[in-house]
Amino acid sequence: MRHIEIILKVAERCNLNCKYCYFFNKGNKDFENHPPLISAETVQSLVKFLRTLPQKISETAFQLDMHGGEPLLLGPKRFAEIVSIIKTGLHDAKQVRFTVQTNAVLINEAWLEVFSRHQISVGISIDGSKAQHDANRIDHRGRGTFDSMVPKIAAVKQAFSEGRIPSFGSLCVVSPESNASTTYMCLTKELGFSRMQFLFPDETHDSASPTDTARFVKFVGDLFECWERDENKKNRINIIDLTLQGILQKKEKASKDRLIASTSDTVVFTVSSGGDIGHDDTLRNAAPEIFNSGMNVKSATFPEFLAWHSMVSSICAPRSIPSSCARCTWLNVCGHVTRDETPLHRMKNGNADQPSIYCEALKAMYLKSAAYLAKRGVPLHEISKNLHSSDSL
């Protein structure tokens, strides 16, 4: 089964002005040439484009990530119309699922009804405690937005507890100043999230400060300890899940999926509000010269696009494993954990041929996870089966 994930920019404007925003505040001005909101006609063209897939629709699973800017600027009626167009147009697909990534400020009962009717998973962007969140996630008048989000998050949590929506979780961008304990306690105890994803800042070897990246080692270690000590064993953190899976995965799979090589049956790409097609969204700033395909869903076919996508993916892939990675004990585990990332964190001078700038933080997570499994009685031979020896290369 092929998996197609589309980062669909349904709104290319935002009601917030987050300081670190890669879309509006990192120098890229693509949005200025795109409509503020996607049209029904563009979505219909997207469906026609997807139906030119070279394989059977019935063997394909689609994930539509309704994205922005702020996707809720579309309004609940227009948003529901777009979702209906896609569901109808791909009615014979193996699976069609929807997520929305929102700052939650505009959520109300009308939005919850749309999420419920179309079974849309809700991701909420929040950076932890009020002080940490309000330091970066501000509105266009410079005001923090934490307080305005709290009741909206409570409403989404209530809708989930009532079975109205399939899932909800938090997406937290951590900064060098982030305190893991404060962040974890706020997300879990104060706001009630049980599914959490933490993102390192969108930096490359050309832009990152070594002093700042070193501080993430402590954050990762403290975060793991908070999770491990938590009596609520239903709480899940994406990177911890991936690491534990990476350690315990089948050995033959580990050797195949090293580093950032994406699986051949998964394609991730971006579609703008005007229908322009791009690669994974984080390449927008890291490698703008190769992000845009020059194609539009109104005129391109999927095979044409796929040829371009494969070419760019090949350009971004390392020609060889960096020597420090080749010698690393965690090579195979890292292959599982980071394979779904873009090459962003490995880029230097436009080439993704370096270890991740967050390498030391990742290794701290791997070590904590291995110790966690050992303390819980997983045999050492099971834990160590995917640990790597450079002699095997």
Stockholm file with secondary structure:
# STOCKHOLM 1.0

chainA/1-393         MRHIEIILKVAERCNLNCKYCYFFNKGNKDFENHPPLISAETVQSLVKFLRTLPQKISETAFQLDMHGGEPLLLGPKRFAEIVSIIKTGLHDAKQVRFTVQTNAVLINEAWLEVFSRHQISVGISIDGSKAQHDANRIDHRGRGTFDSMVPKIAAVKQAFSEGRIPSFGSLCVVSPESNASTTYMCLTKELGFSRMQFLFPDETHDSASPTDTARFVKFVGDLFECWERDENKKNRINIIDLTLQGILQKKEKASKDRLIASTSDTVVFTVSSGGDIGHDDTLRNAAPEIFNSGMNVKSATFPEFLAWHSMVSSICAPRSIPSSCARCTWLNVCGHVTRDETPLHRMKNGNADQPSIYCEALKAMYLKSAAYLAKRGVPLHEISKNLHSSDSL
#=GR chainA/1-393 SS CEEEEEEEESBSCCSBCCTTCTTTSSSCCGGGGSCSBCCHHHHHHHHHHHTTCSSCGGGEEEEEEEESSCGGGGCHHHHHHHHHHHHHHTTTSSEEEEEEEECCTTCCHHHHHHHHHTTEEEEEECCSSHHHHHHHCBBTTSCBCHHHHHHHHHHHHHHHHTTSSSCEEEEEECCTTCCHHHHHHIIIIISCCSEEEEECCSCCTTTCCHHHHHHHHHHHHHHHHHHHHCSCTTCEEHHHHHHHHHHHSCHHHHHHSCTTCCCTTEEEEEECTTCEEESCTTHHHHSHHHHEEEEETTTCCHHHHHHHHHHHHHHHSCSSCCHHHHTCTTHHHHHHHHTTSCGGGGCBTTBCCSCCTTHHHHHHHHHHHHHHHHHTTCCHHHHHTTCCCGGGC
#=GC SS_cons         CEEEEEEEESBSCCSBCCTTCTTTSSSCCGGGGSCSBCCHHHHHHHHHHHTTCSSCGGGEEEEEEEESSCGGGGCHHHHHHHHHHHHHHTTTSSEEEEEEEECCTTCCHHHHHHHHHTTEEEEEECCSSHHHHHHHCBBTTSCBCHHHHHHHHHHHHHHHHTTSSSCEEEEEECCTTCCHHHHHHIIIIISCCSEEEEECCSCCTTTCCHHHHHHHHHHHHHHHHHHHHCSCTTCEEHHHHHHHHHHHSCHHHHHHSCTTCCCTTEEEEEECTTCEEESCTTHHHHSHHHHEEEEETTTCCHHHHHHHHHHHHHHHSCSSCCHHHHTCTTHHHHHHHHTTSCGGGGCBTTBCCSCCTTHHHHHHHHHHHHHHHHHTTCCHHHHHTTCCCGGGC
//
